[in-house]
Structures are given as C-alpha cells and as structure tokens.
Amino acid sequence: MKRIRKDSLIKEGLIKFRQSQGEKRAFLAEMLAMKTLNCPFLTRLQSVFENDTRLFFIMNFAKGGDLMNLIAKTGRLSETQTKFYAAQIVIALGTLHKYNIIHRDLKPE
C-alpha cells in the first residue's frame, strides 16, 4: 500500500477476473456497494481504477492502524478493550451483511 495523502492510500492488487465477464460484473457490483457503505468502523472506498494488469483502490487511511499492531505493541488486550473492539467488529459485520456482503477473510491485520 502507498500513502498518497494524509487521509487516503492506494491498495494495489492483481486483476484476476479478466477471464470471466460474470466475475468482473460481480466484482464491480461489490465495489459499488462498498463505496456506498456508511459505517465508522469500515475503511471507506473512495475510488477505483485499473491498468492492463492491476486494480488500484483509493481508500481512507485508518490513522489508528490495525488490531494486530495494537496487540503487538501492548502484548495483550484487557477484557474491556477486547469488548470494545469486538463490538466495533460486530457493528461493521452487521453493516456488511445488511448489504449482502460477506467478509471471508476477517483477521486482525
């Protein structure tokens, strides 16, 4: 990932859906849904562009970092902190599910 401004970053990924127009349509529909999501616990997708081999996502920059770095810094979370972050995750997943989006790779980083 590259930071392009104080409040946004670029995430780069290989294009893997070139073979199937159906896969590309499904991906674009999911991107549109992600762009409209309004949840304080989800990183907002600002824009997307592509070249011949790569996709680029312009996303809001999460100042606080990820949960994995927090755990690495603190050693472990207290019960209160764990409940706090678990509640945020539940709210974020609830928002995704409301838009029929399933997050299949949930992890702390």
N, C-alpha and C positions, 0 to 999 in steps of 0.2 A: 504494500500500500504506500502511496505517496501523499503527503500532505500538500494541498495546493493553496489553501488559505487557512487562516486561524480557525475557521468554523467548518471546514469541509476537507474531504480527502478523496482520492481516487483509489478504487479497488479494481484490479485488473484480473481478468480470467480468460482462459482459452475458450473459444467458441466450439462447442461440442454438438450443436444441434443442426449443423448445416445439412445433414443428410435428409432430414425429415421436416417438411413444412408444418406438419401437425405439431411436432415438438417445438418448433420455433413459435407457432401461434400460442401454444400453452405457456411458453416462457414469457412471451410478450404480455399475455393476459395477467400473469402473476406479477410482472414488473409494474403494470398499471395499477394493480391492487396495492402493491407495496408503496407506490407513490402517493396513494390516497389515504393510507393508514394514518391515524392520528392518535398516537399513544406516547406519553412521555418516557416510556421505558423501551421504546424501539428506536433504532437509528433510522432516520428518515432518508429515503432515496430521493435525491434532487433531480438527477438526470442520468441518461444512459446514452452511450454512443459506441460504435464499433468500427473496426477496420476489417481487413480480409481475414484475420486470424484471431482477433481478440475482442472481448467486450470490456467496456470501461464503465464503472458505476461511480457516479458522483454522489457521495453520501455525507450527511452531517458528521462532524467529528465529535466523538464522545470524550469529553475532557477528563472524566474520571478514570478512564482506562477500563480494562476488563476485570472480571471477577478473579481470574487466575492470577493476575499480577497482584491484586489486593491480598489474596490468600498467601502468595509467595512473600509479600512484604510483612504481613502480620503473623505468619505462622499458622494461625487458625482463627476462625471467626467465633465470636461469642454466640450464645444462644439468641440473644436479642438481634445481633447483626444477621445471623442466619435467617431468622424470621422476617426481618426487613427485606433482605434480598430475595427470599423465596416468595414473598408477597408480590414484589415487582415482577418476578418471572411469571407468576400465575396471571397477573393482570395482562402482561404482554402476550402470553399464550392465548388468553381469552380473547384479546383483540384480534389476533391472527385467525383463530377459529371462527370468529364472527364473520370474517371474510372468506371462509372456507380454505384457509391456507394452513398447511400442516408443516411444522418445523421438524425436519427429520435429522437434524444434526446439532442438537442442543448440548453445549459444553461451556465450561467457564471461560474459555479464551475467546 
